[in-house]
Structure formats: structure tokens, C-alpha cells
């Protein structure tokens, strides 16, 4: 186990064994817990070049994404303002791409199914990257949210978040500044004042769960209003999530309960996991540049080794503009599940698609989006690298895959 991971686990054990106080309590133990919580919040804020009050801790990436999406849409659906909205016949419009994580894509589809929002799914290009101008083209007067992931969880392609942010800003500048009432109808006559009624929409959200280890998370440079993170993708981090919320952005509490996390996420904070997350994020910031370069060399070596084999394999996604730890391929006519099992038997842990969809035997929606000719019988594999991955691991993986395909093609050809 790496020393950094040992250090993080020690922090967790020391805290869990010493204090179990609620950070919201006013006694001395509670005050100590609160101090630790706010210190962790500042660490995360510093990593994002944000303010501590712009950091909301959640249970994970899925919750962060849901809070971002539903939290922007729901203010327009609350009863004090629904009279004007219904009268005008306008509901919020939201935009995303066709390769998002299920926690984003399925939330969008549910909002549409429940008639709470109209959605636009912008298709990515064949290389798995969306054209920012296509995003801008979909923006309407009623658009309240654009959500585009920073890096894809399956094929690793990096989306042009900064360029998308610029397109959104340009659209806002060229638009006649309209307040909430003009876009979605006037509120009821007794509706209370809205603190964000002059906020210029749309809000821009990015799911940065996969990007945290390798890409720049400076929210000022990215130009985003909301950004989601998860500890599940950081070595040694806790099972906790983060939502960055720009101070000026309107967001609703989509849960019932208390007023924790600035009123956006009720429930007692999981402080031990939050402390682990903050420490792991600190470590990531220190090693990010060096580790990214190391893994990019291994990734390119992997693709080069595959290209020199006689195997019938297709690489998925742009070969360069992708995460350094990601290799994704399609193998014709051999099921993904069988490939995963065969590799696992040889000690190689690969995956077929997002873990959230692992029980679904259909071809991944991400692979379908970039390959219109994909068949249900074709298999796809994702290989992910980490801090312990070596060149020898790559050699062994390619050799094992070659042996497996040589054997299986006799059955499936």
C-alpha cells in the first residue's frame, strides 16, 4: 500500500476513534468537529480556486450531479411561481450530451418524462468530443442549464469545457438581458421576492468526477458555475462527494431535512470520509503533473502495442485528447462480459462499461454514440491505470488479451 494511502487511512482511524460528535452541535466536541469540517472545506476550495462557502459535501458524484441538475430546475417549479409558468406554457429547457454518465443522462430523461423540463441531447463527434458550437446552437430563451462532463468515464475523452463556457458567455452577451419573469412567466401576485431573479441563465455544470486526478480543476479558468467531484475516483479518498456552487448561482435544496451544508444538503456530515477526501485531494494536486505524464506514456504504449498485433480491435475515442489512464477498445463479435471474465481469470481487471450499467447486457450508450455500426454482439473493454501500473503490466495485459482472442475467435468466427 502506498505511503500516501496509509497516511490517509491513519487520519480516518484516528478521527473515527477519537470523536464521533456532530459538527452541528454547540458543545466543545461538536465545535472541534466543526473546525475539522471547515478546514477540510477550505482544502477542497483551495484545490478548485473557489471559496469555502462554495463547497457543498454530498454522499458521492451521483448525488452531486442530481443536486446540480434538479437544484437548478426546481426553483421554477415551486408553487409561488408556478401560476405564471403554467399560464405562459413554458417549462425549463436543459442541455447535455449523449455520452454523459447515467447519473446525469437518466436524471435529464426523468425530468422530461415527468414534464418538468424539456431536454436537448447534443451528439458528440466520432472521436467522442462534442463541438462547443453545437451546444450554443441548442440554447434557447428558456434554457436554464447546460451540463457537459469534463472527461468521459468510459472512453476517457476530454470535453472542451473552457470553450463551451465561452460559447455560453457569448450567448449571454448577445442576448437581451431578461430576468426570470420574462423567460418563464410572471409569478403569482403574492409571490415573495426572488433573490436571483436577475441572474442571467443558463447555468453551466460539469461532471468532473473522472477528471480529478489529471486535469486542471480551477473553476475560474474553466468558467463553470457548478462542478461535481467524487472520492471514489481518488486513491485513498473517502466515499464522499463534492458540489462546487458558484456563490451567485441559484440552487434549490432538493431534499427534506435540516440546514447542513449551507442548506443545500441536509443530514449530518460524514466527517471521517470528508477528512480522507480532503487529504487525498491535497496529495493529488502535488503529484498530478508528474503522474499524468507517466500514465500518458503508458497509455500510448498500450495503444502502440495493440496496433502491432494482428488482432481485429478498434480504439474508441480520440487517441490523444483523452485521460492519461484510459484505454477503451471494441472487439467484433465477442461479448464484453466474456472478455471481462477471461481477463479476470488471468489477473487483469477490466470493465465493459460504467459500473452503474454493468448489469445491462446492451451495448454501452457511449460506444453507440461514437460508432453507429456497432452490433450487440460486439464487445467493448475499458482498461484503467493507476499509480502502481507499470510497463510490465501493459505487456502482460496485451499478451493475455491476444491469447484470449485467439482462443475465442475459434468459437465465434
Order of alpha helices (4+ residues) and beta strands (2+ residues): alpha-alpha-beta-alpha-alpha-beta-alpha-beta-alpha-beta-alpha-alpha-beta-alpha-beta-beta-alpha-beta-beta-alpha-alpha-beta-alpha
